[in-house]
Amino acid sequence: MRITLLVRLCLTIVNKKVNNMGHAQHYEEEILAKYLGDVVNGTYVDIGAGHASDISNTYGLYLKGWTGLTIDPKRFHVYPATFVPSNPVQDKVKHGEPLSASHKKMRPNDIHLTIAVTNYDGEVDMCDSATTGSWLGDDYTAEGSPVIKKYGINKVKCLTINTLISKYPQFANPDFLSLDVETNEAKVLECCDFEKFTPTLMIIENEVRGIDLRANWIHFIDPYYDLVETIPGNLVFLRKK
């Protein structure tokens, strides 16, 4: 019986991989298939995209023929060369391939931008977090997760969603928006005109370090979207008809 269950589990995992599923952290592809399964050659905007394929909400869509705009201010997928890990296990982590290179190589039909999206246009100071390896705004401490600035602060170009869409109007009405910006979701959403930017489905990270932050931003999207699914650390919203 145990062997049979194990075989079934392995077949399930293989089938998901074969069908371009399983790239996202919590099989978000199943949610996308549920609400957008009939969409052919769709488009997406992935803010906080990370690596081209690793734990990606949109790579499975890309493999199905979708295209989109992927955005992440991080220069590298792993810790930068200046990072001194506090955990000895992390000492073996090497300087990784630039994120922009991985996106251009694996997703040549997408547009990848190494910028931050926030509540103003200009530049933002960002620093590496010893806990996640992500490039986070230095006001991240306001949300209760300290940033150790000794790992370096970098100036990164930043735009609002409104400015971003004015520059790339082909993505003003995407089928899908993925938003994961490490507690700065409120800053992104407060400057978003949902009359002009109209994604059909959105997955937005709402929980970081066990803290649910939806109260900071859900009022910005309530007039336009219904909450339809809750998955680990994320909420799924569908555009109101």
N, C-alpha and C positions, 0 to 999 in steps of 0.2 A: 504493500500500500504506500509506504513512504517513497519507494523508488518511483512508483507511478506518479505520485504528486510532484516529485522532483522533475521528472521528465516533462510533465505538463507545464510546469513553471518555466523550464528551459525553452520549450517550444513557444510559449507565450512571448518570452523575451526575444527570441529569434524572429518571430513573426512581426513584432513591433519594429525591429531593426530593418527587416526586409521592406516594410511598408513606410520607411522613412520616419519611424517613430522612435522614441526613446532618447532623443538628443536633449530634450528639456529635463530639468531637474526632477520634476514630479509628473512626468508624462503629460505635460500641458497640451501636447499634440492631440490627446483624446478630447480635450475640451474644444480645441479648434475644429476638430473633425465634427464634433457634435453640432456646432453652430455655423461653421463655414465650410462644411464638407462639399457643398455643391459649387463652391467658387472655383473657377478655373483661371489660371494666370492672374492670381490676386496680387495685391500689394500690401506692404507692411511698413511700419515705422518702429524701429527697435531702439529705444533710448536706454542706455546702460547695457548695450549688447554683449559686452565681454568678448570672449573668444568667438571665432567664426562658427565653430561647431560645438564646443564643449559647454554643456549646460546652457544651450541656446533655445529660446522659445521660437525662433524663426528659421533655423537651419533646415528642419524637416520640411517647412513650406518652400524654402529655396529649392530643395531637391525635387519638389513636385512641380517646379516651373514658376513659382512666385518670384517677385523681385521687390526690393525695397531700399529703405534708407536705414543704415545701421550706424549708431552713434555711441562712442565711448571715449572719455578723456584719457583713459589709461594708455600709456605708450607700450607696455609689455603685459603679457598674460600672467607672468609670474613676478615675484618680487624683483625690483630693480637691483642693479649691481651694488648700489650703496646700502642696501638693506642688510642689517645685522640681526638675524633672527634671535628671539629670546628662547625659542624652543629648539634644542639641539637637533631634533629630527628634521627641522627645516634647513639646517646647514647644507643639506645635500641638494637643495633647490638651486638650479642654475639660472643664469640670466636667460630669459626666454626670447622667443621670436617676437618682433614687434607686432602688435595687434593689427595694425594697418596692413602688414605684409600677409598675415594669415587670412584676412578678409579678401584681399585682392587675389590671393592664390586660390582660395577655396570657394569664393563667391564673386567671381569677376563681373557678374551682371548687376550686382548691388552697388550702391554708392555708400562708401564708409567715410565717416568724418571723425577726426580725433579732436573733439570739442566737448564742452559741457553744455547742458541745457539747464537753464535756471530762470530767475525772474528779472533779468536785465541783460542787455547786450554789452559786451566789453571783454574783460578778463577777470578770472577768478583764481585766487590762490588755492591750490589743492595739495594735499600731502598724503603720504602713504600711511596706511594704518597697519600697525603691528599685529592686529587681530584678524584682518581679512585680506591684506594685500591689495585692496582696492584704493584707487585715487579718490579721496573724499574731500569735500569742502572743509576748510579748517574750522568752520562753525559746527562741525559734527558733534563736538563736545556738548552742544546745547541739547542734544537728544540723549545724553547720558552715556555715550560710548566714547571714551577718551581717545584722542589722536596723539600719537607720540611724534611730535614735530621734528625730532632729531633725525628722522629718516628722510627728511628733505621736503621742501615746499617748492612747487612749480607753478608758474603762471600759465593758465590754459585759456584759450579763447572760449567765450561763452555767448550763447544766444537764447532768446525766448523761443517757445514753439511758434509763436506768431511770426517772428522774423525768419525762423527756419523754413516755415511753409511758404513765406513770400519768396524765398530764394529757390525753393524746390516745389513749385505749385503742383507738380504731377503727383505729389504725395499728400495733397490736401484732403483727399477723401479715401484713405486707405481702408482696406478690409479689416486690418488688425493693427493695434498699437500695443506694444509691450513696454512697460515703464518700470524700471528697477534702478533707482539712483540713491540707494543707501540713505534713507531718511529725508531726502530733499524733494520728495514727491510733491509736497505742498507748494514749494517754490516753482516747480515746473507747471503745476496745474493752475496756480493763481493767475498766471499770465497767458492762459490759453483761451482763445476765443472759439468756443465749441459751435458757434454758428458758422465759422469758416473752416474749422478743422473738425472733420466728422468721421472718425473711425467707426466702423460698425461694431467691432468687438474690442474690448480692452482687458488686458491682464495687468494689474498694478500691485506691486509689492506693498503690503500694509504692515508687516511685522518684521522687526529687526531686534535681535537679542531678546526675544520673548515679549517685546513691547509692541502693542497694537497702536499704530499711528494714524489710523483712518480718520479719526476725529479732526485731524489737522487739515484734511483736504477733501473729504467726501462731499462737503457742501458745494464745492466747485463743479462737481459732475452730476449731482442729484437731479437737476432740472432736465438733463439730457439723457441719462442712462439709468437702467435698472440693474441692480445687483442680482446676478443669476446663479453664480457658483462661488463656493469658498473652497480653496485648496490650500495646502500648507504654505503659510506665509504670504499668500496672494489672494486677491479678490478679482472676480471676473464680472465685467459689466457689458451689457448689450444696449445698443442705441435704442431709445424709445421710438416707437412708430408714430 
